[in-house]
Amino acid sequence: MYREKMQELEAWKGNRRRKPMLLLGARQVGKTWLMQEFGRKNYKEVAYIRFDQDTDMRNSFMRDSQVDRLLNDIRLFTGCQLAPGESLIILDEIQECPPVIAALKFFCEEAREQHIVAAGSLLGLSTAGGTGFPVGKVNQIDMHPMSFMEFLLAMGMDAYAEAIHRHRWDVLNRMSTQLEDMLRLYYYVGGMPEAVSLFAETKDYVAVRIYQTEVLRDYRNDFGKHATADESRRIARVWDYIPLQLAQENRQFLPHNMQNGGMALRQTRQPLQWLKDAGLIHTVPRVRTGQVPLGGYVDNAFKVYSTDVGLLSAQCRLDRRVLLKKNEVFGQYKGALTEQYVMQQLLASGVPELYYWKAAQAQAEVDFLVTAGAQVFPVEVKAERNLRAKSLKSYYKRHENHFAVRCSMAPFSSEKVQEVRGGGYTLLDVPLWAVGELPNVLEELCE
């Protein structure tokens, strides 16, 4: 299995100013596998400590943060020499031992020569009160589910992934049917590494759905583990409502539409923050203008997406026989899954923040706004080959961007859209199966 974050870890290893590395992400996105595989490939020995199982080391870190003593205890516990540059220390499930979080600061200050990688549940780290996050004392990698490109590699379609990475649009446009089939399969399997590995080995759709259902169940069990009974009920209501809201034509989060009387927006703030802290959802705020910086123009509306398109399809109980058909794809969830997919790929490819635009007192809405260089690029998402771009035209009338992006099942193309009143913009049609390359395409336009 290939993960792009491996390259970031290898660059970190060669950085003389490295700090302890902290991997953040939702449960089951592959943090443990990545750390262990990184250690296996790049070091002579790996000192692996898992704080939800290794009681002796948990007690050692609970005692105090004296670096020399901790390193000696790690040597005794793991049998590793901890030679700088030749040994990797992995501290896993650190949410089970909150003092580890603070200890990373002292490792940075007093043992910078040691190569240390740590990981834990986002939720556990956010609820570990009083530990003091080591601001400025750690490097950090945000882990996401496997991207579509990583999915292709796991399915043995290396040539397709390489062609997408090299932007060989002439060749890819002739192979679009195969890529569309793989994309629909990705909507079902998603990017959770174990689901991808399971399908790659067995091609068993039922086993994948069983696994996804178990993950969703484990997530739900966490509600009661880290929240009060009343909070847990409200979190569950919001969690269950998200796929229902995404199925609507207006995908803005509107809690008053919930069943059983709905909820006031203020009542959803804590549940939404809880789900964000757990890495289970992503929120995309609305802006009324596409000016830089976009964060300065956010209003009080937002959309809520899941962490993974496969988990969302499982949460919606979508049958694979419907999901994989070309003509009846997704039913009412077609647009929701496609937007979820695009959002997920953009985050995985390094886009730090996403926004969406809606005109004041008008129906025009652009699904995402992405910043590259000093420019804002409107991105409209189409589930199939519907190439109407009314919202992009409406956006252009208000902002006069030089470029706009439309993501659909149509092949890659670039055309000049001329407006009646003069001027115009270049419209890029980017296939959905190539959305992960969109940030690179936009950076090229900015050069």
N, C-alpha and C positions, 0 to 999 in steps of 0.2 A: 504494500500500500504506500502511496506517495502523498505527502502533505507538503504544501508550499512553505509552511512555517519552518520546515527543517532548514531552509536556506537562511532564515533570520537567525536561527540558533547557531548555525555554523559561522555566520558573520559575527555574532556575539562572542563566540569562542576566540576568534582572532582579534578582537578589539582589546587593546591594552588598557583601556579605561572602563572595562566591563564592571558591572555591579551584579549582585545577585539577581537572577532572572525570575520573574513571577509570571506564570501563565494563568490567565483569567478566562473563564468561559463557563457556560452551563454544564451541568452534568452530562456525561456520555458524548461529549464532542471530541474526545480523543487526546486529552491532555497527558494522561499517564502513558499511553502508548508512545506518544511523540517524545516524551522525556527519556523513556527507556531505550527507544530506538536510536535517539540522538547519542546517548551514552554508549550504546553498543558499537556504533559506527565510528565514534570520534575519540574514545578514551580507552586506556589500558584497563581501568577498573571503574566500577560504579558502586558507590555507597548509597543504597536505596533504603529509605526509611518511610514507612507508611503509618501515619499517626493514629489512624483508626484501628490499628492492629498491634503496633509495637508499643506496648505499655511501658517498657523500661525507658525508651527514648522519650516518650511523652512525659514521664516523670522527670527526666533529666532537664527538659526544656522548661517544665513548670517550676523547677527549683530556682534558677536564675539565668541570666544571659551572659555569663562569663565565657568569652569566646574560646579561650584555651581549654577550659574544662569541657565545653561542649564538643570541641573537635576531638579531644581525647576519648570522650564517651562514644562518639561516632566511630572512631577507630576500633574501640573494643567491641562495639555492638556488631559492626559489619565486617571486621577483619581486613579492612582496606587501609593502605598506607597514607592515603590523602596527599600524594605528591602533587604539588601545584602544576597544572597544565596536563597532568597525566591521569588525574582522578576527577570524577564528577560526583558531586553530592546531590542526590535527589531527595527533596523533602515533599512528600505527597500527602494529600488530605490534611493540609495544615489547618483547616477550619476546626478540626477536632482538638487542636492544641493552640489556642490563641496566642500564647507567648512566642510562638515561632514567628509570627508576623512582625512583632517588635524586634526579635532577635536578628532579623535580616538587616536591620540598620547597623547593628554592631558587627555583623559579618562584613558589611560593606566598609566600615571604618577601620576595623582591626585585622581583617583577613581577606583583603581584596584579591590576594593571589589565588585563593581557593575558587574553584568553579562550582557555583551553587545554583541549582534550578529548583524552584518551588511551585507548587500548584495546589489548588483547593477549590471547593465549591464557591461560586460567586455569592450564593446566598449565605453560606456559613461565614464567609469573610465579612459580609456586610452586617451580620448580626453579632459579630464578635466584639462587643462593646468594650471600651476601655483599654484596648490593646495599643492604639496609636499606630495608624498606617505609616510606614516608613517613607514619607514623601521625599523624593529626591535621592533616595538611597537604594532604589531598585530599578532595573530595567523591566520592561513590561511587554508582553505579547497578548493580544486579545485573540482567543481561539473561537472559531466558528465551525458549524458543520461543514463537511466536505463540499467544495464547490462543484459545479457541473464539470469543469475541466478535470478536477481530481477524480470525479465519478467516471469520466471517460477512460482515464488511465487505469482505474481499478477494473473496468470492464474489458481491458485489453485493447482499447481503441486509441493507442498511442499516436498513430498517424493522423487521426482526426484532431486530437488535442494539439499536436504540433502545428498542424496547418492553421488552426484557429489562432494559436499564439503568434504565428508568423504573418497573420492577416492575409492568407492566400485566398482571397475572396473568389477569384475566378474558378479555382478548383472546388472550393467549399460549396459554392452555389450549385454545382453539379451533384454534390453529395447531400443536398439538404434533406432529402427524404429519410435517409438513415439517421441524420442528426435530429430530425423532428421526432422520430420514433424513440431515440434515446432520451430526448428531452421529456417526452411524456412518461417514459419509464422512471426518470428522475423525479418527476412530480409524485410518483407513487412511492418509490424507495426512499427518496430524500437523501440527506447528507450525513446522517448519524453514522459514524464509521462502522459500528457493528452491523447495522442494517445493510450497508453497502457490501461489507465483507460477506455477510450471510447470503445475499443474493448472488454475488459474484461466484460463490462456491456451489450454491445449490439451485439457483434459478427458481426458488420456492417462494411464490408470492404470499402464500398463507403464513409461512414461517416469518416473513418480514413483517406482516401485519400484526402477528402475535407479539413479536419483539417490540414494535412501536406501541402497541397497547400496554405492554408492561412498563415501558418508559413513561408513558402518560400516567399510569397508575402510580409509579414511584414519585413522579412530580407532585401528584395530588396528595400522596402521603406526607410529603414535605410540608404541606400547608399546616397540618396539625403539629408537626414536629417543631416548627420555628415560630408559630403564632398561637395566640389564644383561641379558644373555641369560637368566640364571636368573630374575631378577625379571620379565622380559617373559613367560616361560612361565607363571609363577604368576598374573600379571595376566590373561593370556588365559584361564586356567582359570576364574577367578572371573567374568570378563566373560561367558563362555559359559554359566556355570551360572545366572546371574541369571534369565533367562526361564524356565528349567526349574523353579527354585524357586518363582517366582511362579505357575506353573501348578498348584501343589499346593494342596490345601485349606488347609493350614497354610502361610502365606506367610512365616513367620519364616525368616530366613537360617540355614540348617543345613548348613554346609560338609561335615560328615561324610557327607552323602548324595551327594556328588559321585561321578561315575563314576571308575573306576580307583583305588579305594581311599579316595577322599575326602581332605579336608584338615582339620587341626586348626584351631580358631578362631584361635589365635595366629598360624598361618601365613597367614591371610587379612588380617591387620591392615594390613600394608604394601600389598598389592594394592588393598584397599578404599580406603585413604587416597589412593593414587595415582589411582584412578578418581574419587574425590570431588574431588581437586585439579584434575583435568582437566575437571570439570563433567559427567562422563558418567553419574554416578549420584547419587541422593539416598538417604540413610538416614533411617528413621523409627524412633526408639527406643521401647521399651515402658515404660510406667509401670504401677505396681500400684495407684495411687490417683489420682483426678482432682482433686487439690488444687493451688492456686496457691502457688508457681511450679511448673509441671509439670517443669521441668528439674531440680528438686531431688529428684525421685522416680523417676529413670530407673534401670532395672536393666540387666543385661548382654544382653538380647535386643533384636533390631531386625529391621526389614524393609529390603530394598534395592529401589529402583525405578530405572528408566531416566530419562534426561533428557527423552525425548519419546515420546509414545504411538505415533506413526507409525514411528519407528525401532524401537521395541519390536515392533510388528507385523511389520516387515520382518525383524528378528532372529529372530522366531518362524516366519518364512516362511509367514505366514497368507495364503491366497488371497483376493482381493477378493470372489470370488463367494460365499464362505462368510462373509466378514467383513461384507458389506453385506446379507445376508439377515435378515429380521426374526425368523424362527422358529428358525433354527439358528445364531444369531450366535455366533461366536468358538469354539464347541466348548469344549475344556477351558480355554482362555485367557480366557473371558468375564469372569470375576471379576477376573483379573489386569489386563486392559486397562482395565476400568472403574475399578479402584482407582488405576491409573497415571494415568488421565485426571483423576480428582478431585484427586489429589495435585498434579499439574502445574498445574491451574487455581488451586488455593489458593495455591501458591507464586507464581504469576504475578500474582495479585491482591493480593499484599503480605503474606500471612501469613508471619511470619518463621521460625517453627518449628512442626513437626508432630510429634505423638506418637500412639501407639495404646495402648489399655488392654486388659488381659486379667486376668480374675479369677484369684486364686491358687487352685490346686487345683479349677478349674472350667473348663468349655468356653466360657463367655461371653467374647466379645471384641468390642470396638468399634473400627472401622477407623481412625478418626482422632479426636483431641481438639484443639479449636481454642480459643484464649483470645481473648476480646473483652471490653474493659473489665476488670473484676475477676472475670469469670465464665469457667468452663470449659464448653464446649459439646461433648457427645459427638455424633459424626457417623457414622452407619451408611450403608454404600454397598451398593446393590442394582443388579445389572446390568439387570434388566428391571422388572417391576411386582410382584414378590414383596414384599408389605407386612408380612410377619411381622417383629416387632421384639423378639424374645426377649432379645437382648443388651442393647438399650437398657433394657428393663425390669429386667434384672439389674443393670445399671449404676445405675439409679435407686434400687434397693433399698439400694445401698451408699453413695450420694452425695446423693440427694434434690435433684437439680438442678431448676430451674424450667422448663428448656427442653431438648429433645433434637431432633436433626435426622436425617432420613432422606432420602438422595438416591437417586432411582430414576427410571424412565421415567413414573411417575405424575405427575399434574398438581399444581400448587402447592395446598397446603391447610394448615390449622392446626386441630388438634383437641385437646381436653383429654382426657388419659388418666387415668382415675381408678383408683387402686389400692385393693384390697380393704381394706387396713388403714387406709385414710384417706389424704388427701393425693393428690397426683398431679402431673403435669407437662404442659406444652404440647408436643405433637409437631408439628414443622414438616416437611411433605413438600416438599422442594425438587427440582424436576426436574433431571436431570443436565445438561440444556442450559443451566441457569441457575446452575450451581455457582460460576462466576466472580463472581457477585453475592452469594454467601453472606456474605463478610465485611461487606458493607454492610448486609445484612439483620440480621445479628447486632448490629452497632453500633446500629441503630435500636432493637432490643430492649433494649439496655443504657441507652438515654437515659431 
